[in-house]
């Protein structure tokens, strides 16, 4: 980038203090993905109203969609909007599933306060080497780095895997020591996308592998753990989508009570993307079905934004336990 900027100049914070407070007080910081203005407004509004810290997540695809330069100013504008609403809460700007050193470097230079380097699909030694390279660039700039061990199944944005591979607790000490990463995303049964599990009639979602999580906590006590693919895929919104012309069958997400249980452990960051997409789609479809002559984007994106605010506030208060922390 021609003119690198520090996230501190933009008003963001890194995740270090966020995670310390979350682990100390038994909650998880919400990490919500956004792709457009309405999603960003909803996240900031919900987290300001519920007094929750938040991590604004941007995938590679979202960065390409929004334009890297515009994205920087959207982020800064969101912080100014938050100040106008009242007392601000801590906000981190995070790259979700960065797949190359160059992408992580570009985001750091553009004002991101945290980046994820996801080399989990590569051989272990390559994962270590690439993660370490990103850490060596990020840490002198006081940017925090998330890494991943284990592979989540499912499809979301550019992230795709046929099968999941649980994180091996025996690897975590060596990995953290060699890479210097600040947090670790693990695989214990969560999955990307809205179709997380193939369930037959009468079947329920398999429980998360809390035994693996517990063993990882023993191996690296006090180290920040991250859960990806943690949307609960609310069936009320699936029903709304289908009622108003959509076709989504066989969807299933992570039960919210299991996420709450995880949030009381060393899991201090929980990623939620698909739920935001589902809520927005359901609300937009409803407007189009009830008012087929509507053509003003404000008239269908506005209600979608309002529904998103309600959903994010509910997640903060009831699922993640992050509400009222600031």
N, C-alpha and C positions, 0 to 999 in steps of 0.2 A: 504494500500500500504506500502511495506517495507520501502522505502525511499521517503517520500513525498518531492515534489519540489514546490516552489512558481512560479507562472506564471511570476513574475517579473524577476526571474533568466533566464527565457526563452526569455524575451523581449516583452511579451504581455502587454496590458493595460486592465483594467476593463472598463465597459461601462458608468461609472458615468459622466466623462467629455465629452465623445462623445455625450451623450444625452442632456447635458446642451447646447452644441453648436448647436445641431440640432434644439432644440426647440427655441433657440434664433434667429436662422437664417432661419427658415421655410423649413427644409428639413428632410428627413429620412435617417438614416444610413442603408445601405444594409446589410442584413444578409443572406449570401449565404451558402447553404449546400454543402458539398463535401464528396466524398466516395473514391476517388483515386487521384493519383498524377496529372493526366492531369487536372482534375477539380480544384485542389488546385493551380496549376501553372496558370491557366486561371484567377482565381479570383484575385490572387496577381498581375498578370501582368495588368489586366484591371484596378484595383483600384490604382495601382501605376501610370499608364499612365494618368488616369483621375483625379488624386490627390483627391481620395475619401477615407475617413475612411471606415473600413469594419469589419464586425463580421463574422468570420469563424465558421460556425455551424456544429456540429457533433451530429447526432442522436445516440441513443443506438445501432441501427442496423449497422450504419456506423462504430462505435467504435469497435464492434465485428468483422466486416468485415476487417477493416484495422489493427487490433491488437492495444491495448491500448498503449503499449510501442513504437511501430513503429510510431503511430500517434503523440506522443509527439515530436519525432525527425523530423517527417515530418513538423510539425508546426514550429519548430525552424529553420529548413532548409528553409522554405518559407520566414521567416523573413530575413535570411541571403541573400537569393536570391533578396529580395526586396531592401536591402541595396546596393547590387551591381548594381541595376537598377538606382539608384539615391537617392534622398531624400525620406526617408521612410514615410509612413502614419501610423496613429494609427490602430492597429490590435488587436481585442479581439478574444479569443478562447472560444466558448460558447457551452454548452451542450443543445441540442434542445430536448424538451419534455422528460426530466428526469422523471421517474415514481416512483422512490423510494428514500428514504434518502440515502441508501447505494450507489446507483449509483452516486448521486450528490456528496457525500463524496469522492468516488473514483476518480471522475473527478477533484475535487478541489485539492486532494492530488497529482494528476498527472500533474498539471500545467494549468488547465483551469482557465481563469480569470473571467468567468461568467457562471452561471448555471441556467437552468430553471427547476423548479419543477412543473409538471403539475398534479395537483390533482383535476382538474376541473370536472371530472366525478364522484367524490366522494361527499357525503353529505357535505354541507357547513362547518359544524364544523370540519370535518375530513380534508377538504382542508385547513382550517385555521391552524389546529394543525400541519400538515405535512409541510406546507410552513414555519411556524414559526421555526420548528425544523431545517430545512435546513438553514434558515437565521442565526440562532444562531451558526451554525457551520461555515458558510461562512464569516460573517462579521468580526470576529476577524482576519481572513486571508485576509481581504480587497478584497474579491470576491463579485461581485454583483449578486443579485438573481432576476430572473424573475418568476412571478407567473401567474396563469390564472384563470379568472372568466368567466363562459359561456362556451359552448361546440361548436366546429366547426364540421360540417358534413364532410364526405369524408374519403378517405383512403390514407395514405402516410406513408411508412415505417411501424412502429408498431402502428401508431396512426390511430384509426378507430372509427367512430361514425355514426350511422344510420341517426340521425337527429341533427340539430343544436339547440342550446338554446341561445338566445340573452343574453348578459350580462345585469343584472338588475342594473341600476345606483344607486338604493337605497342601494345596498350592498357594494359599492366600498369604502366608507369612513371607515366603520367598518372593512372591510377586510384589507385594507392598514395599518390601525392603529394597528390592532391585530397581523399582521404578520411581519411588518417591511420590506416587500419586496421593491426592488428598482425600479421595473417596472411592469406593468400589461398588460398581453395579454387579449384582449377583443374579444367578438364575435359580429360583426355587419353585417354579411352577407358574409364574406369570407369563403373559404372552402378548404379542403386539396385535393391534387391530380389533375389529368388532366381532370377529369370528374366532374367538380364542380356543374354543374346544368343540369337538364334534360329539355331541350328545345324542343318545338315542332316547326315545320317549320314556319318561320316568327317571332318567339318569340325572344326577346332580354334578356340579362342577367339582373336580377333585381338589382336596384341600392343598394349600401351600405346604411346602416341605419345611416346616418350622424346625424339624430336627437338623436339617442342613444349616439353617440360619443360626441355630443355637451353637452348633459346632464351630461355625465361622466366628461367632462372637467370642468363643473361648480362645480361638487361635489369635485373633487380633482385637483384644478387649479395648473398648473405647474408640474404635476406628469407625468413621462414618460409612454406613451401608446404604445403598440406593436400590430401589425397586423400579424397574421399567415395566411397561405393559400392564399398568394397574388400573385401567378403566373398568368400571363395574358394569358398563353397558346396560343402563337402566331400561327395563322392559317397557315402562310407560312411554318412553320416547320411541322405542322400536314400534310399539303399537300405534303411536301417532303417525310415524312415518308410513307404515303400511295402510293405515286408515285413509290417509290423504294421497294415495297413489303410488307409494313406494313399494319396494319388494325386498325386504330383508328377513330372511328366514334362517333359523338355527343359530342365532347369535347368543353368545354367553360371555359374561365377564367375571371379574374377580369379586367374590362376595365382600361387601363392605365391612362386615364384622371381622373378616380375616385381615383386611387392610388396617383396621383399627388396632388389632392385636399386634401386627407388625410394627405399627407406628410407636408402640410402647417399648420397643426394643432398640437395638442399635440402628435400625432403619430410620434415617432422619431426612430422607428425601424420597418422595413418591411421585412418579411421573404419570400424568393423566392427559391424554390427547384425544383419543377416540370419543370419549364422552362429550367433549366440547363440539366435535363434528356432528355427532348424533343430535344433540340438543338444537344446534343451529339449523340443521336440515329439517328436523321435525317442525320447528316454528315457521320456517320459510314455506314448507309444503302446506301447512295449515292455512296461511294467508292466501297462497295461490289457489287452493281448493275453494276457500270460502269467498274469495274476491278475485275471480278469474280475469277481471278487467284491470287489475292493479298493475301498474308499470313503474311506479316510483320506488327505486331501491330503498329509500328511507322508510317506506311503509311496510317492507317485509324484513329488511335487515334490522330495523329498530326493535320490533318485537322479538327477533332472534337474540339480539343483544340483551334485552331484558330477561329473557329466559336463561341465558348464560349466566347472568349475574346471580340469579336465584340458585342455580346449580352449583356454582363455585362457592358461594357462601355456605351452602349445605355441606359441601365436601370439607370446608375448613372447620366448621363447627362440629359436625357429627362424625366424620370419618377420620380426618387427619389429626384433629385436636389442636390445630394451629391457631384457631380464633382466639382473640383476646390476649395474645402474647406480647403485644407492643402497645 
